[in-house]
Amino acid sequence: MLWLGDWQYHRAVGGNGLSWAYTFEWPLFAAFAAVFWARTIRDEFRARHGIDIVLDYSPPGEDLPGGIGAQQINELAYDDTDDEDLARYNAYLAKLNRKAKAISADRKAVAKDSGRKAITHG
């Protein structure tokens, strides 16, 4: 891909104005490919040596001091009992939220209980 950047550079110097963009684009593509390849090799190395990659799905406001960040609202802002479709949809969303929290808790428990090293991204 670097060869393509060099080729576009020579075309740009020869008078093709559009080639200036490609002169810089091809090396960026090459860098992206190298970074992607390196991360793939790194992840394979970690998997073979028993290092788990655990994603931390905790809400972003948990690490902030009190009074700053998002707060969970436990009460409904409105009454949806008169709209049956809306009540069903809200019940569905509440069910999905409970499932997501359970999956997150399970992942954290597996990371703590396993004897392997864990890398968290959060």
DONUSE-110103 format. One record per residue (C-alpha): chain; x, y, z. Coordinates in steps of 0.5 Angstrom, whole numbers, plus 500, padded with zeros to 3 digits. Example, Ala and Ser with C-alpha at 12.3 -4.5 7.8 and 13.67 -1.06 7.14 Angstrom:
chaine:A | x:525 | y:491 | z:516
chaine:A | x:527 | y:498 | z:514
***
This chain:
chaine:A | x:500 | y:500 | z:500
chaine:A | x:506 | y:505 | z:501
chaine:A | x:508 | y:504 | z:494
chaine:A | x:501 | y:506 | z:492
chaine:A | x:502 | y:512 | z:496
chaine:A | x:509 | y:513 | z:492
chaine:A | x:505 | y:512 | z:486
chaine:A | x:500 | y:518 | z:487
chaine:A | x:505 | y:522 | z:490
chaine:A | x:509 | y:522 | z:483
chaine:A | x:502 | y:523 | z:479
chaine:A | x:501 | y:529 | z:484
chaine:A | x:507 | y:532 | z:482
chaine:A | x:506 | y:531 | z:475
chaine:A | x:500 | y:535 | z:475
chaine:A | x:494 | y:531 | z:478
chaine:A | x:491 | y:535 | z:483
chaine:A | x:486 | y:529 | z:486
chaine:A | x:492 | y:525 | z:487
chaine:A | x:495 | y:529 | z:493
chaine:A | x:489 | y:526 | z:497
chaine:A | x:491 | y:519 | z:495
chaine:A | x:498 | y:521 | z:497
chaine:A | x:497 | y:521 | z:504
chaine:A | x:491 | y:516 | z:504
chaine:A | x:494 | y:510 | z:502
chaine:A | x:500 | y:511 | z:508
chaine:A | x:494 | y:512 | z:513
chaine:A | x:491 | y:505 | z:510
chaine:A | x:497 | y:502 | z:511
chaine:A | x:498 | y:504 | z:518
chaine:A | x:491 | y:502 | z:520
chaine:A | x:492 | y:495 | z:517
chaine:A | x:499 | y:495 | z:521
chaine:A | x:495 | y:497 | z:527
chaine:A | x:489 | y:492 | z:526
chaine:A | x:494 | y:486 | z:525
chaine:A | x:498 | y:488 | z:531
chaine:A | x:492 | y:488 | z:535
chaine:A | x:490 | y:481 | z:532
chaine:A | x:496 | y:478 | z:534
chaine:A | x:496 | y:481 | z:541
chaine:A | x:489 | y:478 | z:542
chaine:A | x:491 | y:471 | z:540
chaine:A | x:497 | y:472 | z:544
chaine:A | x:493 | y:473 | z:550
chaine:A | x:488 | y:468 | z:549
chaine:A | x:493 | y:463 | z:548
chaine:A | x:496 | y:465 | z:555
chaine:A | x:490 | y:465 | z:559
chaine:A | x:489 | y:472 | z:560
chaine:A | x:482 | y:474 | z:559
chaine:A | x:480 | y:481 | z:556
chaine:A | x:474 | y:483 | z:561
chaine:A | x:470 | y:489 | z:558
chaine:A | x:467 | y:493 | z:564
chaine:A | x:460 | y:496 | z:563
chaine:A | x:459 | y:500 | z:569
chaine:A | x:456 | y:506 | z:568
chaine:A | x:460 | y:512 | z:567
chaine:A | x:458 | y:516 | z:573
chaine:A | x:460 | y:511 | z:578
chaine:A | x:467 | y:514 | z:579
chaine:A | x:465 | y:521 | z:579
chaine:A | x:464 | y:525 | z:586
chaine:A | x:457 | y:525 | z:589
chaine:A | x:453 | y:530 | z:585
chaine:A | x:456 | y:530 | z:579
chaine:A | x:454 | y:525 | z:573
chaine:A | x:448 | y:521 | z:571
chaine:A | x:443 | y:519 | z:577
chaine:A | x:439 | y:513 | z:576
chaine:A | x:431 | y:515 | z:576
chaine:A | x:427 | y:510 | z:580
chaine:A | x:420 | y:513 | z:579
chaine:A | x:416 | y:514 | z:573
chaine:A | x:416 | y:521 | z:570
chaine:A | x:409 | y:519 | z:568
chaine:A | x:404 | y:514 | z:569
chaine:A | x:403 | y:510 | z:563
chaine:A | x:397 | y:505 | z:565
chaine:A | x:392 | y:509 | z:561
chaine:A | x:396 | y:507 | z:555
chaine:A | x:397 | y:499 | z:554
chaine:A | x:402 | y:499 | z:548
chaine:A | x:406 | y:504 | z:552
chaine:A | x:406 | y:500 | z:558
chaine:A | x:408 | y:494 | z:555
chaine:A | x:413 | y:497 | z:551
chaine:A | x:416 | y:500 | z:558
chaine:A | x:415 | y:493 | z:561
chaine:A | x:419 | y:490 | z:555
chaine:A | x:425 | y:495 | z:556
chaine:A | x:425 | y:494 | z:564
chaine:A | x:426 | y:487 | z:562
chaine:A | x:432 | y:488 | z:557
chaine:A | x:435 | y:493 | z:563
chaine:A | x:435 | y:487 | z:568
chaine:A | x:438 | y:482 | z:563
chaine:A | x:443 | y:487 | z:561
chaine:A | x:445 | y:488 | z:569
chaine:A | x:445 | y:481 | z:570
chaine:A | x:450 | y:479 | z:564
chaine:A | x:454 | y:485 | z:567
chaine:A | x:454 | y:482 | z:574
chaine:A | x:456 | y:475 | z:571
chaine:A | x:462 | y:478 | z:567
chaine:A | x:464 | y:481 | z:573
chaine:A | x:463 | y:475 | z:577
chaine:A | x:467 | y:470 | z:572
chaine:A | x:473 | y:475 | z:572
chaine:A | x:473 | y:475 | z:580
chaine:A | x:472 | y:468 | z:581
chaine:A | x:477 | y:465 | z:575
chaine:A | x:484 | y:464 | z:577
chaine:A | x:486 | y:468 | z:571
chaine:A | x:489 | y:475 | z:570
chaine:A | x:484 | y:479 | z:567
chaine:A | x:485 | y:486 | z:563
chaine:A | x:479 | y:491 | z:564
chaine:A | x:477 | y:496 | z:559
chaine:A | x:472 | y:501 | z:562
***
